[in-house]
Amino acid sequence: MSAIKIAPSILSADMANLAHDLERISNADFIHVDVMDGHFVPNLSYGTAIVKACKGATDIPLDVHLMISNPDSTVDWYIDAGADLITVHYEASTHLNRTISHIKQRGCKAGVVLNPATPVTVLEDILDELDMVLLMSVNPGFGGQAFIGRTLSKIEALRVLCDQHGVRPLIEVDGGVGEPNAEAICRAGANVLVAGSAVFGAEDPSAAVEAIRCAGERGHLACGE
């Protein structure tokens, strides 16, 4: 199995033909579900109904990214809807340790998301509890944005922090990711790539998944992991 995981974001899928689009990416490792509340981020996407629909249409694990203001009080909704992994924003979580512990107690994997301007050092006291760290490489809220280049050094800093703690959470990167930059992102230390328009905007989404994965694998081999 590849060390590099691909998580197509259904934010770029055809919502009227969601089941069909999920069939077209049956080779993906995760389905990335961006939940936006129109408050924490300036956009509104979807909620538990779409999570349930994805769960009923695919066996691929659901990676649910909560871009919402109140994850402490609503996270159970998404666990009940079928999320396999939930990431919450550091910037939105009042009681982060409690939230992460609760998600894991419910039998779901848990992670933390950092916005582009949030340093990885804020994870110092929670890193050992995490299954995943998601680094946003765009400002969250809209698909199709350009990758922020300084994310590469941020990935490297996170990998150093993980080494210091002796832990290996998945390192996911979301925003402006595609075949052209997947190698550099994985060379820096990421191993899960979220891709939306680069996958669903392709003529053959399945082939796009594999092209991004292969580029990421080249970077992974180059970094010596």
C-alpha positions in Angstrom: 0.0 0.0 0.0 1.2 3.5 -0.7 2.5 5.7 2.0 0.7 8.6 0.4 -3.1 8.9 0.9 -5.4 10.9 -1.4 -8.5 12.5 0.0 -10.7 14.0 -2.8 -12.8 16.8 -1.5 -16.5 16.5 -2.5 -16.7 20.3 -2.3 -15.8 20.1 -6.0 -18.0 17.2 -6.8 -21.4 17.3 -8.5 -23.8 17.3 -5.6 -26.7 16.3 -8.0 -24.7 13.1 -8.9 -22.8 12.6 -5.7 -23.0 8.8 -5.7 -21.7 8.6 -9.3 -18.8 10.9 -8.5 -17.9 8.8 -5.5 -17.8 5.7 -7.7 -15.4 7.5 -10.0 -12.9 7.9 -7.2 -13.1 4.3 -5.8 -9.3 4.3 -5.6 -9.2 7.1 -3.1 -8.1 6.6 0.5 -10.4 9.0 2.2 -13.4 11.1 1.2 -12.8 14.6 2.4 -16.1 16.3 3.5 -15.8 20.1 4.1 -18.5 21.2 6.5 -18.9 25.1 6.5 -21.3 27.0 8.6 -21.1 30.5 7.0 -19.8 31.9 10.3 -16.4 30.5 11.1 -15.7 30.7 7.3 -17.5 33.0 4.8 -19.2 30.1 3.0 -22.0 27.6 3.7 -21.7 24.1 2.4 -23.6 21.1 3.9 -24.2 19.2 7.1 -25.0 15.8 8.4 -27.3 14.8 5.5 -24.4 14.8 3.1 -22.2 12.8 5.5 -25.0 10.2 5.8 -25.3 10.2 2.0 -21.6 9.6 1.5 -21.6 6.8 4.2 -24.4 5.1 2.3 -22.7 5.4 -1.1 -19.1 4.3 -0.4 -17.0 2.2 1.9 -14.1 4.7 1.7 -13.5 6.3 5.2 -15.0 9.7 5.6 -12.6 12.4 6.6 -14.9 15.2 8.0 -13.4 18.6 8.3 -15.5 20.9 10.5 -15.0 24.5 9.5 -17.6 25.6 12.1 -17.7 27.9 15.1 -19.1 25.4 17.6 -17.4 22.0 17.2 -17.7 21.3 20.9 -21.4 21.2 20.8 -22.0 19.6 17.4 -19.3 17.1 16.8 -21.6 14.2 17.9 -23.9 15.0 15.0 -21.2 14.1 12.5 -20.0 11.0 14.4 -23.6 9.8 14.4 -23.9 10.5 10.7 -21.0 8.2 9.9 -17.7 10.1 10.1 -14.6 7.9 10.5 -12.2 10.8 11.2 -13.1 14.3 12.4 -10.8 17.3 12.3 -11.7 20.5 14.3 -10.0 23.9 14.0 -7.7 25.0 16.7 -9.0 28.5 16.1 -12.6 27.5 16.8 -12.3 25.1 19.7 -12.7 26.5 23.2 -11.9 23.2 24.9 -9.7 21.4 22.4 -8.4 18.6 24.7 -11.9 17.8 25.8 -13.2 17.8 22.3 -10.5 15.5 21.0 -10.9 13.1 23.9 -14.7 13.0 23.3 -14.3 12.2 19.6 -11.9 9.3 20.4 -14.1 8.0 23.2 -16.9 7.8 20.6 -14.8 5.5 18.5 -13.9 8.0 15.9 -10.4 9.2 14.9 -9.6 12.8 15.8 -7.4 15.6 14.4 -6.8 19.3 14.6 -6.7 21.8 11.7 -4.5 24.9 11.6 -5.2 27.9 9.5 -2.3 29.3 7.4 -1.4 32.0 10.0 -1.5 29.6 13.0 1.9 28.2 14.0 2.4 24.4 14.6 3.8 25.2 18.1 0.2 25.6 19.4 -0.1 21.8 19.1 2.7 21.2 21.7 0.3 20.0 24.5 -2.2 18.1 22.3 0.0 16.5 19.6 0.4 13.2 21.4 -3.4 12.7 21.3 -3.9 13.3 17.6 -4.5 10.8 14.8 -4.1 13.6 12.2 -3.0 17.2 11.8 -4.5 19.1 8.9 -2.6 22.1 7.7 -4.6 24.5 5.6 -2.6 25.7 2.6 -5.2 28.3 1.7 -7.5 30.4 3.8 -10.5 28.1 4.4 -13.9 28.7 3.0 -13.7 28.3 -0.8 -12.3 25.8 -3.3 -10.0 26.6 -6.2 -7.6 28.9 -4.3 -3.8 28.9 -5.0 -1.5 27.0 -2.7 0.3 29.2 -0.1 4.0 28.4 -0.6 5.2 28.9 3.0 3.1 25.9 3.9 6.1 23.8 2.9 8.2 25.1 5.7 5.3 24.7 8.1 5.0 21.0 7.2 8.7 20.6 7.9 8.3 22.3 11.3 5.4 20.0 12.1 7.4 16.9 11.2 10.2 18.1 13.5 7.7 18.6 16.3 6.3 15.1 15.7 9.8 13.6 15.9 10.5 15.4 19.2 7.3 13.9 20.6 8.0 10.5 19.1 4.6 10.4 17.4 3.4 9.9 13.8 0.0 11.4 13.2 -1.1 11.7 9.6 -0.1 15.0 8.2 -2.8 16.2 5.8 -2.6 19.3 3.5 -5.6 21.0 2.1 -5.8 23.8 -0.4 -4.5 24.2 -3.9 -3.1 20.7 -4.0 -2.6 18.9 -7.3 -0.1 16.8 -9.3 2.3 19.8 -10.0 3.0 20.4 -6.2 2.3 17.0 -4.7 5.9 16.0 -4.8 7.1 19.1 -3.0 4.4 18.8 -0.4 5.2 15.2 0.4 9.0 15.8 0.3 8.3 18.3 3.2 6.7 15.5 5.2 2.9 15.4 4.4 1.3 12.0 3.7 -2.4 12.8 3.1 -3.3 15.1 0.2 -6.7 16.7 -0.1 -7.5 17.6 -3.7 -10.8 18.9 -5.0 -10.9 20.6 -8.4 -7.7 18.7 -9.4 -9.6 15.5 -9.1 -13.3 16.2 -9.8 -12.4 18.8 -12.5 -10.3 16.1 -14.4 -11.8 14.1 -17.3 -10.9 11.0 -15.4 -11.0 11.6 -11.7 -9.6 8.1 -10.9 -6.6 8.7 -13.1 -6.1 12.1 -11.4 -6.1 10.4 -8.0 -3.3 8.1 -9.1 -1.3 10.9 -10.8 -1.3 13.0 -7.6 -0.5 9.9 -5.5 2.5 9.0 -7.8 3.8 12.6 -7.6 3.5 12.5 -3.8 5.3 9.1 -3.6 8.3 10.6 -5.4 8.5 13.3 -2.8 8.0 10.8 0.0 10.9 8.7 -1.3 13.1 11.8 -1.6 12.5 12.8 2.0 13.8 9.4 3.2 10.7 8.5 5.3 
